[in-house]
Amino acid sequence: MSLSVYDIEVLVYTSDSFSMEADFSIPYCGAEKGLHLSLSTPELVRLISKWSGNYALTAKENQLSPPYFRCEKVAPGLWMALIVGGKYEILTLLNIACQTSWSVGAQNQLSPSSRAFYGKKYETVSNSELQEKLDQFLWPLKKLPPVAAKTCPLVSLDDIPRNTSSVEPASVPSPPHDASVTEIVKLSKSDVSTIIGSEGKRITHIRNVSQCHITVLPISSESLAMFSKFRSRDFPQTISLTGTPTQISHARALLRRALHESRRS
């Protein structure tokens, strides 16, 4: 499926849990590197649209070879994007994203005015807003960490209460040290909002430090209807943690620290 700007908007704005993998038709060379970006929904639409003006992007579900792009929603309005490739390929993609003028497809220009789409008001993001976020990665790319980078040492937070969440492992007991596992953390809506932080900065920091994949799972329409019936404002939400046991332990410690510091302030 080739992605037009219409396809991009449909995928982004109509999905609670959207993930996409796309191949770039760029010759791949050099050691594999990974670049993580935290993007708002309008920034994501604009970024993919700018690339689609230069490359035929195709949504895929199978295993991809570098260079490729993947994005996944980690919270309402917040996306975590990953670009994988060599230094030259990543630099090329960032330079395209930071161009002053750009087009979508062969003929269509994306209008800078706001418009309604699927019941949502869509404000396009200015070049300066997106470029300010991407400029810090343009030079020097030699500082980019490898995709399989080792995690930071586990932070010791024994003095922090451990009853701030209920954890249910979703994997087999005693997995290998380097095996990827998933745990589900149950928290209140207010605690999840605290963890996400302003503009998603706190959850992005926790993810980057722990190297653990953190996703806020969507709430089903049935659950929302039930909570509305009982007029509950602080209903429970779940967070998915995926990574090695060490990465998950590190992420949980950072989550507890964030909640503890918020309650003390």
BALUM-354399 format. One record per residue (C-alpha): chain; residue in three letters; x, y, z. Coordinates in steps of 0.2 Angstrom, whole numbers, padded with zeros to 4 digits, always signed. Example, Ala and Ser with C-alpha at 12.3 -4.5 7.8 and 13.67 -1.06 7.14 Angstrom:
<nodes>
NODE kette rest     x     y     z
NODE     A  Ala +0062 -0022 +0039
NODE     A  Ser +0068 -0005 +0036
</nodes>
This chain:
<nodes>
NODE kette rest     x     y     z
NODE     A  Met +0000 +0000 +0000
NODE     A  Ser +0008 +0016 -0006
NODE     A  Leu +0005 +0031 +0007
NODE     A  Ser -0003 +0047 +0001
NODE     A  Val -0006 +0061 +0012
NODE     A  Tyr -0024 +0055 +0014
NODE     A  Asp -0018 +0038 +0019
NODE     A  Ile -0007 +0045 +0032
NODE     A  Glu -0021 +0055 +0040
NODE     A  Val -0033 +0041 +0040
NODE     A  Leu -0020 +0029 +0048
NODE     A  Val -0015 +0042 +0061
NODE     A  Tyr -0031 +0050 +0065
NODE     A  Thr -0043 +0035 +0065
NODE     A  Ser -0032 +0023 +0075
NODE     A  Asp -0030 +0021 +0094
NODE     A  Ser -0015 +0010 +0093
NODE     A  Phe -0007 +0013 +0076
NODE     A  Ser +0010 +0007 +0071
NODE     A  Met +0018 +0008 +0054
NODE     A  Glu +0034 +0001 +0046
NODE     A  Ala +0040 +0009 +0029
NODE     A  Asp +0055 +0005 +0018
NODE     A  Phe +0065 +0020 +0010
NODE     A  Ser +0072 +0017 -0007
NODE     A  Ile +0089 +0023 -0001
NODE     A  Pro +0104 +0012 -0004
NODE     A  Tyr +0110 +0006 +0013
NODE     A  Cys +0128 +0006 +0019
NODE     A  Gly +0137 +0007 +0035
NODE     A  Ala +0135 +0001 +0053
NODE     A  Glu +0116 +0001 +0058
NODE     A  Lys +0111 +0015 +0069
NODE     A  Gly +0094 +0019 +0077
NODE     A  Leu +0087 +0037 +0080
NODE     A  His +0072 +0039 +0092
NODE     A  Leu +0061 +0054 +0090
NODE     A  Ser +0046 +0060 +0101
NODE     A  Leu +0033 +0068 +0090
NODE     A  Ser +0016 +0075 +0092
NODE     A  Thr +0002 +0069 +0080
NODE     A  Pro +0003 +0084 +0068
NODE     A  Glu +0022 +0083 +0068
NODE     A  Leu +0021 +0064 +0063
NODE     A  Val +0009 +0068 +0049
NODE     A  Arg +0020 +0082 +0043
NODE     A  Leu +0036 +0071 +0044
NODE     A  Ile +0029 +0056 +0035
NODE     A  Ser +0021 +0068 +0022
NODE     A  Lys +0038 +0076 +0018
NODE     A  Trp +0046 +0060 +0016
NODE     A  Ser +0032 +0054 +0004
NODE     A  Gly +0036 +0068 -0008
NODE     A  Asn +0053 +0060 -0011
NODE     A  Tyr +0051 +0041 -0008
NODE     A  Ala +0037 +0029 -0011
NODE     A  Leu +0033 +0023 +0007
NODE     A  Thr +0024 +0007 +0009
NODE     A  Ala +0016 +0001 +0025
NODE     A  Lys +0022 -0017 +0030
NODE     A  Glu +0020 -0030 +0043
NODE     A  Asn +0035 -0041 +0040
NODE     A  Gln +0053 -0040 +0045
NODE     A  Leu +0061 -0025 +0037
NODE     A  Ser +0079 -0022 +0032
NODE     A  Pro +0087 -0005 +0035
NODE     A  Pro +0084 +0009 +0031
NODE     A  Tyr +0066 +0009 +0038
NODE     A  Phe +0055 +0020 +0048
NODE     A  Arg +0043 +0014 +0062
NODE     A  Cys +0031 +0024 +0073
NODE     A  Glu +0019 +0019 +0087
NODE     A  Lys +0007 +0029 +0098
NODE     A  Val +0013 +0028 +0116
NODE     A  Ala -0001 +0040 +0123
NODE     A  Pro -0015 +0051 +0116
NODE     A  Gly -0007 +0064 +0104
NODE     A  Leu +0011 +0057 +0107
NODE     A  Trp +0021 +0046 +0096
NODE     A  Met +0038 +0037 +0097
NODE     A  Ala +0046 +0036 +0080
NODE     A  Leu +0062 +0026 +0076
NODE     A  Ile +0073 +0028 +0061
NODE     A  Val +0085 +0014 +0057
NODE     A  Gly +0099 +0015 +0045
NODE     A  Gly +0117 +0020 +0042
NODE     A  Lys +0123 +0038 +0047
NODE     A  Tyr +0122 +0044 +0029
NODE     A  Glu +0104 +0037 +0026
NODE     A  Ile +0098 +0045 +0043
NODE     A  Leu +0106 +0062 +0038
NODE     A  Thr +0098 +0061 +0021
NODE     A  Leu +0081 +0059 +0029
NODE     A  Leu +0083 +0072 +0042
NODE     A  Asn +0089 +0085 +0029
NODE     A  Ile +0073 +0081 +0018
NODE     A  Ala +0062 +0083 +0034
NODE     A  Cys +0070 +0100 +0037
NODE     A  Gln +0068 +0107 +0020
NODE     A  Thr +0060 +0125 +0020
NODE     A  Ser +0048 +0120 +0005
NODE     A  Trp +0041 +0103 +0002
NODE     A  Ser +0027 +0095 -0008
NODE     A  Val +0016 +0079 -0005
NODE     A  Gly +0016 +0068 -0021
NODE     A  Ala +0019 +0075 -0038
NODE     A  Gln +0006 +0088 -0039
NODE     A  Asn -0002 +0091 -0022
NODE     A  Gln +0004 +0104 -0009
NODE     A  Leu -0001 +0102 +0009
NODE     A  Ser -0011 +0117 +0014
NODE     A  Pro -0004 +0127 +0029
NODE     A  Ser -0022 +0131 +0035
NODE     A  Ser -0031 +0122 +0048
NODE     A  Arg -0045 +0110 +0042
NODE     A  Ala -0057 +0097 +0049
NODE     A  Phe -0053 +0079 +0046
NODE     A  Tyr -0063 +0064 +0053
NODE     A  Gly -0071 +0076 +0066
NODE     A  Lys -0054 +0082 +0072
NODE     A  Lys -0047 +0100 +0069
NODE     A  Tyr -0030 +0097 +0060
NODE     A  Glu -0017 +0111 +0062
NODE     A  Thr -0002 +0109 +0051
NODE     A  Val +0015 +0111 +0060
NODE     A  Ser +0026 +0125 +0054
NODE     A  Asn +0043 +0121 +0047
NODE     A  Ser +0051 +0130 +0061
NODE     A  Glu +0043 +0119 +0074
NODE     A  Leu +0048 +0103 +0066
NODE     A  Gln +0065 +0108 +0061
NODE     A  Glu +0069 +0114 +0079
NODE     A  Lys +0066 +0097 +0085
NODE     A  Leu +0076 +0088 +0071
NODE     A  Asp +0091 +0100 +0070
NODE     A  Gln +0099 +0093 +0086
NODE     A  Phe +0101 +0076 +0077
NODE     A  Leu +0108 +0082 +0061
NODE     A  Trp +0126 +0085 +0067
NODE     A  Pro +0136 +0075 +0073
NODE     A  Leu +0127 +0059 +0069
NODE     A  Lys +0143 +0049 +0075
NODE     A  Lys +0135 +0051 +0093
NODE     A  Leu +0120 +0041 +0088
NODE     A  Pro +0118 +0025 +0099
NODE     A  Pro +0117 +0008 +0091
NODE     A  Val +0100 +0000 +0089
NODE     A  Ala +0105 -0014 +0102
NODE     A  Ala +0114 -0002 +0114
NODE     A  Lys +0117 -0008 +0132
NODE     A  Thr +0106 -0001 +0145
NODE     A  Cys +0111 +0010 +0159
NODE     A  Pro +0115 +0003 +0176
NODE     A  Leu +0100 -0001 +0186
NODE     A  Val +0095 +0014 +0198
NODE     A  Ser +0094 +0009 +0216
NODE     A  Leu +0077 +0016 +0223
NODE     A  Asp +0074 +0005 +0238
NODE     A  Asp +0068 +0020 +0248
NODE     A  Ile +0053 +0023 +0236
NODE     A  Pro +0037 +0014 +0240
NODE     A  Arg +0033 -0001 +0228
NODE     A  Asn +0014 -0001 +0230
NODE     A  Thr +0011 +0013 +0217
NODE     A  Ser +0007 +0000 +0204
NODE     A  Ser +0000 -0018 +0201
NODE     A  Val +0011 -0028 +0189
NODE     A  Glu +0005 -0043 +0180
NODE     A  Pro +0019 -0052 +0170
NODE     A  Ala +0013 -0057 +0152
NODE     A  Ser +0027 -0068 +0149
NODE     A  Val +0034 -0085 +0155
NODE     A  Pro +0043 -0086 +0172
NODE     A  Ser +0062 -0084 +0173
NODE     A  Pro +0065 -0079 +0155
NODE     A  Pro +0083 -0078 +0148
NODE     A  His +0093 -0063 +0153
NODE     A  Asp +0093 -0055 +0135
NODE     A  Ala +0075 -0061 +0130
NODE     A  Ser +0062 -0048 +0127
NODE     A  Val +0047 -0049 +0139
NODE     A  Thr +0031 -0039 +0142
NODE     A  Glu +0024 -0033 +0159
NODE     A  Ile +0007 -0024 +0161
NODE     A  Val +0007 -0011 +0174
NODE     A  Lys -0010 -0005 +0181
NODE     A  Leu -0012 +0013 +0187
NODE     A  Ser -0025 +0026 +0189
NODE     A  Lys -0028 +0039 +0175
NODE     A  Ser -0020 +0053 +0186
NODE     A  Asp -0004 +0043 +0188
NODE     A  Val -0003 +0039 +0170
NODE     A  Ser -0005 +0058 +0166
NODE     A  Thr +0009 +0061 +0179
NODE     A  Ile +0021 +0048 +0170
NODE     A  Ile +0017 +0055 +0153
NODE     A  Gly +0022 +0073 +0159
NODE     A  Ser +0020 +0089 +0150
NODE     A  Glu +0021 +0086 +0131
NODE     A  Gly +0026 +0068 +0134
NODE     A  Lys +0043 +0074 +0140
NODE     A  Arg +0044 +0063 +0156
NODE     A  Ile +0038 +0046 +0148
NODE     A  Thr +0051 +0050 +0134
NODE     A  His +0065 +0052 +0146
NODE     A  Ile +0060 +0036 +0155
NODE     A  Arg +0060 +0027 +0139
NODE     A  Asn +0076 +0034 +0133
NODE     A  Val +0086 +0030 +0149
NODE     A  Ser +0079 +0013 +0152
NODE     A  Gln +0079 +0008 +0134
NODE     A  Cys +0062 +0000 +0138
NODE     A  His +0047 +0001 +0126
NODE     A  Ile +0033 +0009 +0135
NODE     A  Thr +0015 +0011 +0128
NODE     A  Val +0000 +0018 +0136
NODE     A  Leu -0014 +0005 +0131
NODE     A  Pro -0030 +0012 +0124
NODE     A  Ile -0046 +0011 +0134
NODE     A  Ser -0060 +0001 +0126
NODE     A  Ser -0077 +0010 +0123
NODE     A  Glu -0085 -0003 +0134
NODE     A  Ser -0074 +0002 +0149
NODE     A  Leu -0077 +0021 +0145
NODE     A  Ala -0095 +0019 +0145
NODE     A  Met -0095 +0009 +0162
NODE     A  Phe -0084 +0023 +0170
NODE     A  Ser -0095 +0037 +0163
NODE     A  Lys -0110 +0028 +0171
NODE     A  Phe -0102 +0028 +0188
NODE     A  Arg -0096 +0046 +0185
NODE     A  Ser -0078 +0040 +0189
NODE     A  Arg -0065 +0053 +0184
NODE     A  Asp -0050 +0044 +0189
NODE     A  Phe -0052 +0027 +0181
NODE     A  Pro -0039 +0014 +0179
NODE     A  Gln -0027 +0013 +0164
NODE     A  Thr -0013 +0001 +0159
NODE     A  Ile +0005 +0003 +0153
NODE     A  Ser +0014 -0010 +0143
NODE     A  Leu +0033 -0012 +0147
NODE     A  Thr +0042 -0022 +0134
NODE     A  Gly +0061 -0026 +0135
NODE     A  Thr +0074 -0037 +0143
NODE     A  Pro +0071 -0040 +0162
NODE     A  Thr +0084 -0027 +0166
NODE     A  Gln +0077 -0014 +0155
NODE     A  Ile +0059 -0017 +0163
NODE     A  Ser +0066 -0016 +0181
NODE     A  His +0075 +0000 +0177
NODE     A  Ala +0059 +0007 +0169
NODE     A  Arg +0048 +0002 +0184
NODE     A  Ala +0061 +0010 +0196
NODE     A  Leu +0060 +0026 +0186
NODE     A  Leu +0041 +0026 +0185
NODE     A  Arg +0040 +0024 +0204
NODE     A  Arg +0052 +0038 +0206
NODE     A  Ala +0042 +0050 +0195
NODE     A  Leu +0026 +0046 +0205
NODE     A  His +0035 +0048 +0221
NODE     A  Glu +0042 +0065 +0217
NODE     A  Ser +0025 +0071 +0210
NODE     A  Arg +0016 +0066 +0226
NODE     A  Arg +0030 +0075 +0237
NODE     A  Ser +0029 +0091 +0227
</nodes>
